[in-house]
Amino acid sequence: MKLKDLLKGLDIISATADMERDIPSVCYDSRTARPGGLFVAMTGYAADGHDFIAQAYHKGACAAVCERPPKDGIPYVQVRNSRRALAVIGANFYRHPADAMTMIGVTGTNGKTTTTYLVKAILEKSGGAKVGLIGTNQNLIGDEVLPTERTTPESFELQGLFARMRDAGCTHVVMEVSSHALYLDRVYGVHYAVGVFTNLTQDHLDFHKTMEAYCDAKAILFQNCDKGVCNADDPWTERVTRHATCAVSTFGRSPAADLRADNIELASDHVSFTAVTPRACVPVRVNIPGAFMVYNALDALAAALALGIPLDKSAKILATVPHVKGRVEVVPTPGQPYTVLIDYAHTPDGLENVLKSVRGFAKGRTIALFGCGGDRDKTKRPKMGAVAAANADFVVITTDNPRTESPSAIIRDILPGLEGTKTPYVVIEDRVRAIRYCMDSAQPGDVIVLCGKGHETYQEIGQVKYPMDERKIVAGYLSPTARYFGKGK
């Protein structure tokens, strides 16, 4: 593709690059520059891409897209915003794949992953759509599984993923849209048929600094979609939709919601309720426990309604959807008198939701095991300690993904939240040992909730991800070999 075609839609300030030159590749990391390719210099939080223009050029890049022209005569195209430029270039390079599919975006603090899986199931089973999914757990093209590094990829990779989905015959894409992706223009230029807002609670304040800024990042989605569906019960919805350019409908338990949940019943293996609109009244059952699943189901039903899928048809499909990995996931413990659950809960609100749900059906104690991620919002750590103390019968504080922080320092930040409470707790820094301790200490009827890792099968220490699948840890500890050599060693 010629450079002039790659740059279509950009406001160019100045340029010395040959616009007629064919460009075989695009990169924004100088280490991946290839001969004849285009390098996009973006200003990041750890490094400034403008400092690496010369390195990319020496590796063969023919020109740089940048906000500040290089001083050494390297061919360049100057733009006002190189992040947005990368998104536009990606769409042009892959020939605007998102335009060929119906796009559904889901944003919010909690519930995004489960909502996307529910929407995917409804689309596939209601009309035979082939659906691409992009999210925290994994990326999917129909049933094909693709690994994922972060919730929303960088814009150029995202456009490449859209292209794979289009070329594979996908008619729809349902994706989690993170606040980082919205603020950092990873989804710049992507237009959604439907945008969904689940809720907003404290998270990512290491990046956004304030809840207002976090909310405003989420709100960008509703300036780039045809229809928005939002949680009527969430206090941040008014701010999220304040500058929305789309038609907005609501869901929730509020009588004012356009789609309302009545007659809610919670059980140990499902939730059920009556979904009510001005035109319909439909029974709904979802085979995943927890009061929060009422909202996840409403998210999906509201999105489906916005896409023209009848409420009764969507409700029948939800009754057939299995568990989502890492979300109130039951881990097999054959022959044991206790239950082990894995959940991704890593925010105060998420932790409270899952523990309250478990206490609603646990016949014995609710045992909460959790830690907090390193290099992330420190202010939520004591809050999570307080939430665990208030909603569990016993707490085990351990390590999550410490990254470049000291695990013991992270734990010290958690402990003030438990001070003055009557809830017993222990600190076991090693997460594997902590899990084994929970299993050794469990009594008949207890429910052990392993919080924070969810779908993750690794532990990030320093800048390295080491294999650690909690399912395998539990299974291995219950194996005859483990019993033979003695537990707890």
Order of alpha helices (4+ residues) and beta strands (2+ residues): alpha-beta-beta-beta-alpha-beta-beta-alpha-beta-alpha-beta-beta-beta-alpha-beta-alpha-beta-alpha-alpha-beta-alpha-beta-beta-beta-beta-alpha-alpha-beta-beta-alpha-beta-alpha-beta-alpha-beta-alpha-beta-beta-beta-alpha-alpha
